[in-house]
């Protein structure tokens, strides 16, 4: 079987601030096929490439992103543990401008600030039409339902939590693919449930040491990892 696509989780976060341009550029240097990144909304509905709704971990400021306007957010710097002064939070538009000419495959994870924000979601989904290889993932099924309302042909990926009933996949038209935690879900009962429902799976929390990299289950179509170079090496060697 040929090597499956490798998506770098928030870029290469061991060498640059997560979800930063430096992290994404490093991912491509380390043999990643695509990029995984998170998107949240500001109070004035500017899409920001960041994982946390609260910005204290990244910036030191105890700001709830969806309660603060972008004009205030754009002044913040991130990534102080990397000693890279001046690194700022990317907007989705800024990242998109870099992605489009290269047509890098992307997995866009939409976070909780998109719940019940149809207009902002519609704007983002329409912008994704300029990318050739893109899928939208989320922990929130209602967000994925809205994505399908806006663009039925856009691939959606659901990220299940422990309470999720895998037998419900049979009727889940809003879910095309599952993005599952390897530690919890790379097991026969979950793989078989996905296969019976006609769904494919990408696994995250991949370290590069897994035996399944060289002989993945037939439902698996990709890996999401913090270590793209290691996963690449151990997928092809």
Phi, psi and omega per residue, in radians:
X1 nan 2.430 3.140
X2 -1.257 2.787 -3.132
X3 -1.062 2.372 3.115
X4 -1.434 2.669 3.133
X5 -1.035 2.440 3.141
X6 -1.941 2.145 3.088
X7 -1.862 2.255 -3.142
X8 -1.446 2.106 -3.063
X9 -1.280 1.860 -3.076
X10 1.056 0.458 -3.029
X11 1.462 -2.734 3.047
X12 -1.760 1.691 -2.961
X13 -1.454 -0.072 3.061
X14 -1.405 -0.212 -3.058
X15 -2.207 -0.080 -3.123
X16 -2.778 2.825 3.102
X17 -1.039 2.441 -3.109
X18 -1.035 2.560 3.104
X19 1.004 0.487 3.112
X20 -1.851 2.832 3.107
X21 -1.070 -0.678 3.122
X22 -1.082 -0.695 3.129
X23 -1.159 -0.665 3.133
X24 -1.240 -0.711 3.096
X25 -1.120 -0.698 3.100
X26 -1.113 -0.639 3.126
X27 -1.052 -0.728 3.133
X28 -1.171 -0.608 3.086
X29 -1.175 -0.426 -3.103
X30 -1.766 0.498 2.979
X31 1.285 0.313 3.027
X32 -1.189 2.457 3.075
X33 -1.495 -0.474 -3.095
X34 -2.666 3.084 -3.085
X35 -2.134 2.396 2.982
X36 -1.861 2.312 3.064
X37 -2.609 2.835 -3.061
X38 -1.861 2.642 3.104
X39 -2.353 2.298 3.042
X40 -2.149 2.940 -3.138
X41 -1.989 2.467 2.988
X42 -1.388 3.088 3.108
X43 -1.036 -0.625 3.140
X44 -1.718 0.424 2.934
X45 1.171 0.532 2.966
X46 -1.503 2.239 -3.127
X47 -1.385 2.152 -3.086
X48 -2.029 2.405 -3.138
X49 -1.479 1.599 -3.140
X50 -2.789 2.667 -3.100
X51 -1.484 -0.805 -2.968
X52 -1.478 2.449 2.992
X53 -1.290 -0.666 3.053
X54 -1.638 2.328 -2.967
X55 -1.658 0.131 -3.059
X56 -1.107 -0.737 -3.112
X57 -1.044 -0.687 -3.050
X58 -1.551 -0.616 -2.990
X59 -2.061 -0.230 -3.060
X60 1.480 -0.120 3.138
X61 -1.733 2.262 -3.109
X62 -1.447 1.129 -3.124
X63 -1.838 2.348 2.956
X64 -1.549 1.990 -2.928
X65 -0.938 -0.722 -3.082
X66 -1.395 0.099 3.067
X67 -1.966 0.063 -3.059
X68 -2.232 2.359 3.126
X69 -1.278 2.764 -3.093
X70 -1.064 -0.605 -3.131
X71 -0.987 -0.500 3.094
X72 -1.489 -0.612 -3.120
X73 -1.201 -0.674 -3.018
X74 -1.141 -0.254 -3.139
X75 -1.513 -0.177 -3.072
X76 -1.402 2.601 3.028
X77 -1.988 2.676 -3.066
X78 -2.284 2.958 2.993
X79 1.337 0.600 -3.047
X80 -1.122 -0.441 -3.139
X81 -1.236 -0.259 3.075
X82 -1.647 -0.008 3.139
X83 0.983 0.680 3.117
X84 -1.939 1.459 -3.127
X85 -1.122 2.487 3.076
X86 1.618 -0.096 3.071
X87 -1.227 2.150 -3.093
X88 -1.998 2.896 3.088
X89 -1.210 2.263 3.089
X90 -1.303 2.500 2.884
X91 -1.502 2.758 3.077
X92 -1.057 -0.674 3.137
X93 -1.108 -0.685 3.111
X94 -1.124 -0.775 3.125
X95 -1.171 -0.707 3.138
X96 -1.034 -0.702 3.135
X97 -1.061 -0.559 3.087
X98 -1.389 -0.627 -3.085
X99 -1.257 -0.700 -2.974
X100 -1.025 -0.861 -3.112
X101 -1.077 -0.544 -3.104
X102 -1.608 -0.310 -3.110
X103 0.898 0.896 3.091
X104 -1.333 2.266 3.082
X105 -1.047 2.432 -3.101
X106 -2.384 2.577 2.984
X107 -2.006 1.921 -3.100
X108 -1.736 1.976 3.104
X109 -1.634 2.051 3.124
X110 -1.575 2.210 -3.017
X111 -1.645 -3.018 -2.946
X112 -1.125 -0.411 -3.119
X113 -1.209 -0.186 3.090
X114 -1.515 -0.154 3.133
X115 -1.107 2.247 3.128
X116 1.067 0.506 3.085
X117 -2.125 1.172 -2.972
X118 -1.109 -0.742 -3.084
X119 -1.111 -0.771 3.118
X120 -1.153 -0.677 3.094
X121 -1.120 -0.762 3.129
X122 -1.053 -0.714 3.114
X123 -1.067 -0.799 -3.134
X124 -1.137 -0.782 -3.110
X125 -1.080 -0.716 3.125
X126 -1.123 -0.639 3.092
X127 -1.138 -0.524 3.125
X128 -1.144 -0.285 3.092
X129 -1.087 -0.257 3.125
X130 -1.535 -0.019 3.094
X131 -1.883 2.455 -3.115
X132 -1.491 -0.534 -3.056
X133 -2.233 1.671 -3.066
X134 -2.577 2.476 2.946
X135 -2.422 2.648 -3.098
X136 -1.867 2.207 3.094
X137 -2.077 2.756 3.112
X138 -2.932 2.658 2.943
X139 -1.338 -0.213 -2.949
X140 -1.888 1.915 -3.060
X141 -1.102 -0.603 3.137
X142 -1.106 -0.601 3.071
X143 -1.117 -0.751 3.134
X144 -1.177 -0.629 3.066
X145 -1.059 -0.733 3.128
X146 -1.184 -0.647 3.067
X147 -1.006 -0.779 -3.141
X148 -1.170 -0.560 3.056
X149 -1.130 -0.660 -3.097
X150 -1.352 -0.775 -3.114
X151 -2.531 1.617 -3.080
X152 -1.056 -0.386 -3.092
X153 -1.533 -0.163 -3.127
X154 -1.344 2.274 -3.103
X155 -1.189 2.316 3.094
X156 -2.036 2.529 -3.134
X157 -2.292 2.184 3.138
X158 -1.668 2.391 3.113
X159 -1.834 1.816 -3.034
X160 -1.384 2.578 2.961
X161 -1.766 3.106 -3.006
X162 -1.026 -0.604 -3.055
X163 -1.393 -0.087 -3.056
X164 -1.148 2.383 3.106
X165 -1.614 1.845 -3.068
X166 -1.156 -0.376 3.106
X167 -1.214 -0.316 3.126
X168 -1.294 -0.158 3.138
X169 -1.071 -0.498 -3.112
X170 -0.972 -0.637 -3.062
X171 -1.837 0.172 -3.033
X172 -1.614 1.416 -3.109
X173 -1.195 -0.332 -3.135
X174 -1.453 -0.055 -3.136
X175 -2.018 2.101 3.058
X176 -1.643 -0.683 -3.014
X177 -2.406 2.672 3.003
X178 -1.838 2.346 2.965
X179 -1.880 1.886 -2.930
X180 -2.067 2.559 3.066
X181 -1.228 2.096 -3.092
X182 -0.992 -0.722 -3.047
X183 -1.112 -0.554 -3.075
X184 -1.697 -0.590 -2.879
X185 -2.064 -0.069 3.074
X186 -1.395 1.255 -3.115
X187 -2.414 2.670 -3.018
X188 -0.989 -0.708 -3.049
X189 -1.155 -0.587 3.125
X190 -1.395 -0.710 3.098
X191 -1.083 -0.734 3.135
X192 -1.185 -0.652 3.106
X193 -1.104 -0.731 3.100
X194 -1.124 -0.754 -3.137
X195 -1.108 -0.745 3.139
X196 -1.132 -0.520 3.122
X197 -1.510 -0.040 -3.138
X198 1.299 0.475 -3.133
X199 -1.878 2.544 3.023
X200 -1.670 2.933 -3.062
X201 -2.380 2.387 2.844
X202 -1.953 2.489 -3.132
X203 -1.921 2.423 3.054
X204 -1.954 3.069 -2.978
X205 1.154 0.531 3.078
X206 -1.437 2.253 -3.110
X207 -1.759 -0.332 -3.063
X208 1.803 -0.105 -3.122
X209 -1.736 0.005 -3.025
X210 -1.321 2.400 3.051
X211 -1.131 -0.490 -3.071
X212 -1.210 -0.212 -3.126
X213 -1.069 -0.616 -3.086
X214 -1.595 -0.299 3.141
X215 -2.496 1.164 -3.067
X216 -1.259 2.683 3.016
X217 -1.020 2.617 -3.025
X218 -1.170 -0.253 3.079
X219 -1.429 -0.246 -3.020
X220 -1.435 2.280 -3.108
X221 -2.154 0.104 3.108
X222 3.047 2.902 -3.138
X223 -2.151 2.529 3.062
X224 -2.125 2.180 -2.923
X225 -2.596 2.696 2.966
X226 -1.466 -0.162 -2.991
X227 -2.251 1.145 -3.047
X228 -1.050 -0.634 -3.114
X229 -1.139 -0.697 3.141
X230 -1.207 -0.748 3.131
X231 -1.119 -0.737 3.104
X232 -1.034 -0.880 -3.100
X233 -1.017 -0.783 -3.066
X234 -1.460 -0.134 3.033
X235 -1.489 -0.500 -3.030
X236 -1.887 -0.299 -3.095
X237 -1.457 nan nan
